[in-house]
Amino acid sequence: MRGKITQADVAKACKLDQGSVSRILNKDTRDHFSRKTVEHVFKVAKELGYLHPAIVTADRRESPRKKGVIRANIVIVIGNGSTFDEGTADIDVVSLSGMLLRNIRTKKAVLPLEHCSIIIDIVSNILNGFKCRCHLARFADNESNFALALKYDELTEDSCEMLKQYLKQR
């Protein structure tokens, strides 16, 4: 193909209508497409060189990620160093730069309005003994599934090595 690649080009190559390709690339949830179809559209779009934020930014991650539910104890510490709250959470995604917490269960069930750190202590068999201090990078929310995206502030050498080994596993 020559010139600028369009969604119509991707749709033609995938044998789909352009509207479906647009909804898939924009992760529109109004329609349901099979996982195989979604993967095929992204693969073809990437192969053709179609420039779309979902494709361009997908390869720009700071570090590899691994999905899986890992149980952890958490402590929320506010600016003056005192404990604001504590509880448990499930780590849904982990990488060398941070993690995504879901199913957060704390006594107060709220976050402080001031700057805070979150101390993570993994208690499940996977990464047992991993400890770190993080800060809140962003909130993630999709259809009532609230999550906190965290970035590491402090990561011991042992925890970093443990994490690297975990991310290498399939």
C-alpha positions, 0 to 999 in steps of 0.5 A: 500500500502507498500513501497514508493508511486509513481505517478503511484500508485496515477494514478492507484487509480484515474484511470488516466494515470501517465502523467496526474497525473504528470501534475496535481500535477505539475500544468502544464497548457498545459492541462486542467483538470476539477476542480473536477479531480484536487481536486480528484488527490490531495485528493487521493495523500494526502490520499496515503501519496505521497510526492510531494512539492505541497502536502507537502507545502500546509499544511505549511501556516503561517496562514489561507487565504481567497480569495476575492476582497477587494478594498484598497487605497495604498501609496508606501513609500520609505526609507526616509519616503517620499511618492513615489506614491499612488493609489488603488489596489484589495486585492485578498487574505488575511491572518494573515501574509500578502496579495496579491495585484492585479489590482494595479493602481498608478499615476507613475505605477512603483515601486521604486528600493530602499526599500519601504513600502506599506501602505494599507487602506481598503475602501470597506465594507469588512474590512472597516477601516483596515490599515496596513504597509507592505513590498514586499515579492515577485512578483507573475505573471501568464499569464499577471496577475501581483500581489504583495505578501506583508507581514505585518510590522505593524498591529494595534491591532484593525486591527488584530482583524478585520482580525481574525473575517473576516477570521473566516467568511465563 
